[in-house]
Amino acid sequence: MMYGWNTGMGGFGGGLLSILIIIGAIVGIVFLVQWLISINKQSSERSSENETQQSAEEILKQRYARGEITREEFQKILEEIK
């Protein structure tokens, strides 16, 4: 029977290696989660910008359709929005 330091994954060095691998895996998971969160934030910021732009264009079209602004004003504002 073999008891003591020379069991398992090669003794004390193997145990230390196992701990380092586990710590490395945990650190890797943390970085992966942070990266995924940052990608999600960027995506949601882009979609909200697009929604705002579409909303502004819709409002502008409605104002033009009601006759509140002239065609020149419509075109000028539309260029500023884009």
N, C-alpha and C positions, 0 to 999 in steps of 0.2 A: 504494500500500500504506500501511496505517495501523498503525504500531507505537508503543508507548509508553503513555502514561497514558490515552489516549482509546480504548482497545479494550475489548472485553468488555461488561460491564454498565454502561457509562457512566464508565469511568475509575476513579480511586482511590476516589471516593465510592461507586461501585457495588460495588467489592470489599469495602469496609468494611461496606456494607449486607448483603452476602452473609454475611460473618462473623458479624454481629450476628443475622441470621436463624438461622444454624446454632446459635449459642450459645443463642438463645431456644428453639429446638426441643429442644435437649438439656435445658435447664432444665425445660421443660414435660414432657418424658418422665419426668424424675426425680420431679417432683411427682405425676404420674399414677401412677407405680409406688408411691410412698409412700402415696398415698390408697387404692389398691387393697389394699395390705398392711394398712392400718389397718381397712378394711372387713372383710377376711378375719379379722383378730384379733377384732373385735367379734362377728362371726357365730359363731366357734368358742367364744368365752366364753359366749354365750347358749346354745348347744347343750349345752355341758358343764353349765351350771346346770340346764337342763331334765333332763338325764340324771341328775344328782344328786338332784333332786327326785323323779323317777319311781322311782329306786332306793330312796329313803327311804320313799316310799309303799308300795312293794312289800314292803319289810322289815316295815313296820308292819302291813300286811295279813296277812303270814305269821305274825307274832307274835300277832295277834288270832285268827287261824284255829287256832293251836295252843293257845289258851287262856292264853297268858302274861299278857295284859292284859285288863282289863274293857272293856265297850263305852264307858263314860264316859272311861276313859283313852285308848282308841282315838280317840274324837272330839276330845278335848282336844289330843292330840299331832298329829292330822291338821290341826287349825286352826293350830297353831304352825308346822307344816311349810310350809303354804301362806302 
